[in-house]
């Protein structure tokens, strides 16, 4: 048994001594969507609304809602909260299946707190060690797979034109209202943001991971308020992560770089990481991520590496059917960055300046890879081949700086294998999603003044084949 597997086995045994349903994430991890007052602990359960009367007397109710405390009580007593069914399904497969209940609880932000949690009442107000927060939905993009409660640009479009005419009425506000997820207008006072800042000085002391998401965080004043707080109150135990589309106004980006330099050069934190997104090249990337200027995105990546020594960046590349034609060109740009800045970063004992994460898009289904035709699989094969031909090379010291990690290539290889399987297993479900694809891109072009066939000439046959299904 490997050291890692042995560690996981020991963690599960420790958790099970508390109860067979105990999970530290329910206490020590939280994601807070302050634009609509929703919260959840662990990304698997659905979010739930934080009652305003709870945060009025207890700001920590952004995490410690009465509802969540009852789920914790169930866990302590050995009952399985129904919202955690993702893990229960994994654990029920076989006796040696390890779910995210175990993997999450095994981390340093979680495992050391088991005894402390057990020693306190189940309804105790807990300060989390792993926090993700969205301060608002203000955004200058309306990405094709995003939603109105996350992007203010999407909200404006849907309020003006209504949902897209797909079979499921994509981005229908009625569904968002039904889920109580409508964002508080950015011009209005937000009681959830107010509660956050009341709790923040206390929460900050116990934080190990803090990540700011959006909307676009650089367009929200609270992001800079956090950076200023960190500068004034160093935290040697904290890893700070910030999502950004790297397309804010120039003056805001200049100020952001200035803050990052202070934090990194003066060692205000344990670690600082940036996350950005792209899943295609040039005009095709701009079609997917409407509002994006690809050249600006690329220029700002280079600026970060040149002007903020030691910066760590992850590109979240959500591979979808619109990624396929130009993803090879995109990989060329990423490879250039890895090769250009890898050596500089190496001298700081960080062997690779960038992580490329390549998940596949699951929703909306009308943009997923499972709609592809056989000719598209060949394009992905070429992209996978390119990555494997340009894997990092290790020098005599065991460091590397000039290529893709093998695990990055493996993620694209898995997408290729799924695509290969999907083109041989077509059915009515796929055809319905292809019909929705046409309805979406045609409406996209009508509303936004874009031209799908001019932007994606490689997909002309696919477009026509889908059109013939209507």
Secondary structure in CASP SS format (residue, H / E / C, confidence):
PFRMAT SS
TARGET T0000
AUTHOR 0000-0000-0000
METHOD secondary structure of the structure
MODEL  1
X C 1.00
X C 1.00
X H 1.00
X H 1.00
X H 1.00
X H 1.00
X H 1.00
X H 1.00
X H 1.00
X H 1.00
X H 1.00
X H 1.00
X H 1.00
X H 1.00
X H 1.00
X H 1.00
X H 1.00
X H 1.00
X C 1.00
X C 1.00
X C 1.00
X C 1.00
X C 1.00
X C 1.00
X H 1.00
X H 1.00
X H 1.00
X H 1.00
X E 1.00
X E 1.00
X E 1.00
X E 1.00
X E 1.00
X C 1.00
X C 1.00
X C 1.00
X C 1.00
X E 1.00
X E 1.00
X E 1.00
X C 1.00
X C 1.00
X C 1.00
X C 1.00
X C 1.00
X C 1.00
X C 1.00
X E 1.00
X E 1.00
X C 1.00
X C 1.00
X H 1.00
X H 1.00
X H 1.00
X H 1.00
X H 1.00
X H 1.00
X C 1.00
X H 1.00
X H 1.00
X H 1.00
X H 1.00
X C 1.00
X C 1.00
X C 1.00
X H 1.00
X H 1.00
X H 1.00
X H 1.00
X H 1.00
X H 1.00
X H 1.00
X H 1.00
X H 1.00
X H 1.00
X H 1.00
X C 1.00
X C 1.00
X C 1.00
X C 1.00
X C 1.00
X H 1.00
X H 1.00
X H 1.00
X H 1.00
X H 1.00
X H 1.00
X H 1.00
X H 1.00
X H 1.00
X H 1.00
X C 1.00
X C 1.00
X C 1.00
X C 1.00
X C 1.00
X C 1.00
X C 1.00
X C 1.00
X H 1.00
X H 1.00
X H 1.00
X H 1.00
X H 1.00
X H 1.00
X C 1.00
X C 1.00
X C 1.00
X C 1.00
X C 1.00
X H 1.00
X H 1.00
X H 1.00
X H 1.00
X H 1.00
X H 1.00
X H 1.00
X H 1.00
X H 1.00
X C 1.00
X C 1.00
X C 1.00
X C 1.00
X C 1.00
X C 1.00
X C 1.00
X C 1.00
X C 1.00
X C 1.00
X E 1.00
X E 1.00
X E 1.00
X E 1.00
X E 1.00
X C 1.00
X C 1.00
X C 1.00
X C 1.00
X C 1.00
X C 1.00
X C 1.00
X C 1.00
X C 1.00
X C 1.00
X C 1.00
X C 1.00
X C 1.00
X C 1.00
X C 1.00
X C 1.00
X C 1.00
X H 1.00
X H 1.00
X H 1.00
X H 1.00
X H 1.00
X H 1.00
X H 1.00
X H 1.00
X H 1.00
X H 1.00
X C 1.00
X C 1.00
X C 1.00
X C 1.00
X C 1.00
X C 1.00
X C 1.00
X C 1.00
X C 1.00
X C 1.00
X C 1.00
X H 1.00
X H 1.00
X H 1.00
X H 1.00
X H 1.00
X H 1.00
X C 1.00
X C 1.00
X C 1.00
X C 1.00
X C 1.00
X C 1.00
X C 1.00
X C 1.00
X C 1.00
X C 1.00
X C 1.00
X C 1.00
X H 1.00
X H 1.00
X H 1.00
X H 1.00
X H 1.00
X H 1.00
X H 1.00
X H 1.00
X H 1.00
X H 1.00
X H 1.00
X H 1.00
X H 1.00
X H 1.00
X H 1.00
X H 1.00
X C 1.00
X C 1.00
X E 1.00
X E 1.00
X E 1.00
X E 1.00
X E 1.00
X C 1.00
X C 1.00
X C 1.00
X H 1.00
X H 1.00
X H 1.00
X C 1.00
X H 1.00
X H 1.00
X H 1.00
X H 1.00
X H 1.00
X H 1.00
X H 1.00
X H 1.00
X H 1.00
X H 1.00
X H 1.00
X H 1.00
X C 1.00
X C 1.00
X E 1.00
X E 1.00
X E 1.00
X E 1.00
X E 1.00
X E 1.00
X E 1.00
X E 1.00
X E 1.00
X C 1.00
X C 1.00
X C 1.00
X C 1.00
X C 1.00
X C 1.00
X H 1.00
X H 1.00
X H 1.00
X H 1.00
X H 1.00
X H 1.00
X H 1.00
X H 1.00
X H 1.00
X H 1.00
X H 1.00
X H 1.00
X H 1.00
X H 1.00
X H 1.00
X H 1.00
X C 1.00
X C 1.00
X C 1.00
X E 1.00
X E 1.00
X E 1.00
X E 1.00
X E 1.00
X E 1.00
X E 1.00
X E 1.00
X E 1.00
X C 1.00
X C 1.00
X C 1.00
X C 1.00
X H 1.00
X H 1.00
X H 1.00
X H 1.00
X H 1.00
X H 1.00
X H 1.00
X C 1.00
X C 1.00
X C 1.00
X C 1.00
X C 1.00
X H 1.00
X H 1.00
X H 1.00
X H 1.00
X H 1.00
X H 1.00
X H 1.00
X H 1.00
X H 1.00
X H 1.00
X H 1.00
X H 1.00
X H 1.00
X H 1.00
X C 1.00
X C 1.00
X C 1.00
X C 1.00
X E 1.00
X E 1.00
X E 1.00
X E 1.00
X E 1.00
X C 1.00
X C 1.00
X E 1.00
X C 1.00
X C 1.00
X C 1.00
X C 1.00
X H 1.00
X H 1.00
X H 1.00
X H 1.00
X H 1.00
X H 1.00
X H 1.00
X H 1.00
X H 1.00
X H 1.00
X H 1.00
X H 1.00
X H 1.00
X H 1.00
X H 1.00
X H 1.00
X H 1.00
X H 1.00
X H 1.00
X H 1.00
X H 1.00
X H 1.00
X H 1.00
X C 1.00
X C 1.00
X C 1.00
X C 1.00
X C 1.00
X C 1.00
X C 1.00
X E 1.00
X E 1.00
X E 1.00
X E 1.00
X C 1.00
X C 1.00
X E 1.00
X C 1.00
X C 1.00
X C 1.00
X C 1.00
X H 1.00
X H 1.00
X H 1.00
X C 1.00
X H 1.00
X H 1.00
X H 1.00
X C 1.00
X C 1.00
X H 1.00
X H 1.00
X H 1.00
X H 1.00
X H 1.00
X H 1.00
X H 1.00
X H 1.00
X H 1.00
X H 1.00
X H 1.00
X H 1.00
X H 1.00
X H 1.00
X H 1.00
X H 1.00
X C 1.00
X E 1.00
X C 1.00
X C 1.00
X C 1.00
X C 1.00
X C 1.00
X C 1.00
X C 1.00
X C 1.00
X C 1.00
X C 1.00
X C 1.00
X C 1.00
X E 1.00
X C 1.00
X H 1.00
X H 1.00
X H 1.00
X H 1.00
X H 1.00
X H 1.00
X H 1.00
X H 1.00
X H 1.00
X H 1.00
X H 1.00
X H 1.00
X H 1.00
X H 1.00
X H 1.00
X H 1.00
X H 1.00
X C 1.00
X C 1.00
X C 1.00
X C 1.00
X C 1.00
X H 1.00
X H 1.00
X H 1.00
X H 1.00
X H 1.00
X H 1.00
X H 1.00
X H 1.00
X H 1.00
X H 1.00
X H 1.00
X H 1.00
X H 1.00
X H 1.00
X H 1.00
X H 1.00
X H 1.00
X H 1.00
X H 1.00
X H 1.00
X H 1.00
X C 1.00
X C 1.00
X C 1.00
X H 1.00
X H 1.00
X H 1.00
X H 1.00
X C 1.00
X H 1.00
X H 1.00
X H 1.00
X H 1.00
X H 1.00
X H 1.00
X H 1.00
X H 1.00
X H 1.00
X H 1.00
X H 1.00
X C 1.00
X C 1.00
X C 1.00
END
